[in-house]
Amino acid sequence: MFKISPFKLTMYETCPQQYKFTYVDYIADEYKTPKPYLTMGAHVHNSLKDFYEQVAPADRTFEVLEQLLRKRWKENRQGFRNADDEREWGLKALQMLKLYVLKNDVTKNPVMLENYYDMEITEDIKVLGRIDRVDQDAEGLHVIDYKTGKFDPDEVSDDQLAIYAMIIHANQTIPVYKASYLYLATNQLYSIDISEDLYEPITEELIEKVEKIRVDRQYLPRISERCKHCDFIEICPKSTEAKTYLEQRRYVSVHP
């Protein structure tokens, strides 16, 4: 069974070589380094999960959510340069959560929350994803994916939202009518409408993408701005070219 997810697809499309190191050679644990934005993001997601699972609707306040974040933070403090850097990321997390409580109806209980769900699209392909939250209202189900990064229209993936909706559709009898990214730093919602006629083309597209990955024997590196965050840059066949590209980009940003 070939298992695919929006995360794996994005990695392959960003850089097939990074995909190979991670999912073919399985050397990610050897080279992976903690990153502050990932540590912060994980704590924000987990704190919101705890908030809904552990706290009664009437007791859901920012003060309670802050304590949940601080508890989670103690579990993992890796990736920060120093105490000041850690404090800066911690304040970002607190600001996100404070805005979340201020702008959203936190007394409403989600029908699904922070878990992995999957569906088989063929006899040997399974698509899976981690769904942050699913709400239900009079129109049906609303799939929500939290984002702790900044909104960038060039980075938005409607396909990822559609895949999440398709997975939930396969696991629920109530129809999905909307799927959204919720950008926590600004409480900005980016949404797409969902209808059942969307699922067939998405399934066909997934099958085509999986076949492309399956027949790839080269996994050629793809140099981009994302190379600066890649854990494998030192062992990448295009390491020198990637570093030159990043240095040129840095110079242009400093000397516009």
Secondary structure, DSSP 8 states (H G I E B T S, - for coil): -EEE-HHHHHHHHH-HHHHIIIIIS--HHHH----HHHHHHHHHHHHHHHHHHHS-GGG--HHHHHHHHHHHHHH--TT-SSHHHHHHHHHHHHHHHHHHHHHS-TTS--SEEEEEEEEEEETTEEEEEEEEEEEEETTEEEEEEEE-S---TTT--HHHHHHHHHHHHHH-SS-EEEEEEEETTTTEEEEEE--GGGHHHHHHHHHHHHHHHHH-SS-----SGGGGG-TTTTT-TTHHHHHHHHHHHHHHHH--
